[in-house]
Amino acid sequence: MVGSVRTVPRTRLDTERVRAALGAPAMTWSWQQGRVVTTASTDTIADGVAGRLPLAEVLEDLLVVADDAVLVREESIVAGVRLLHERAGLVVEPSAALGVAAILEDPERFTGRRVVTVVCGGNVDPDAHRRWVGP
């Protein structure tokens, strides 16, 4: 849906797409290289984005609508999950915290801009969530 809004004439919207760091870089690497890039494995808490073989159709769409693709560290994902819980009372899966993680890692990039990040998904292991957000 965000990509659809971006294609509306006169819409001034930079669209970024985020994936977890080294643990699941296949789609980000694919976007950066403009072709499908696969990985042998994944290792990330953000299992909602832990694909090893990006779909060509999805990549084609992203190449049209996304302006950038960044990787974020696992520690930043946990910090994003914690921040969303502490400040907004949300229980989110790690994949839902990727946009917040990107902002936490590079706040200067977003300074002076109106920033929106999609936060969706609550499919999280309760024990893992408790470890990430603390007592």
C-alpha positions, 0 to 999 in steps of 0.5 A: 500500500505504501508503494501505491501511495508513492506512485500517485502524482505530486506525492513527495514521499521517499520510500525505504524498505528495511531488512534485518542485518547480516541475518537475512540480507537476501532481499536487500542485496537483491534490491541493491543489485537489481536482480534476485540474490539468494542466501544459503541460510538466515539468522535473525530474530526477525523471522517475518523477513527471513527469506533466503530466496526473494520472489522476482515479482516482489523485487520488481515491485520494490525496484519501482517503489523503494528509494533505498534499502538498509540493513539493521543490526539485531540489537537495534531490532530488540531496541525497537521492540522495547521502545514500541512496548515502553512508549506505545504499549505495543507487543510486536514481533521483531519484523514489525520493529525494523523501521524503528530500528533503522531510525534508532541506528541513523537518527541524523538521516531522519532529522527534520523530516516527517517519518512514518513506519509501518508497525504490524505483526504481533506474532511473537514468542511471549518468553522471547518478548519478555527477555527483549523488553525486560521485567 
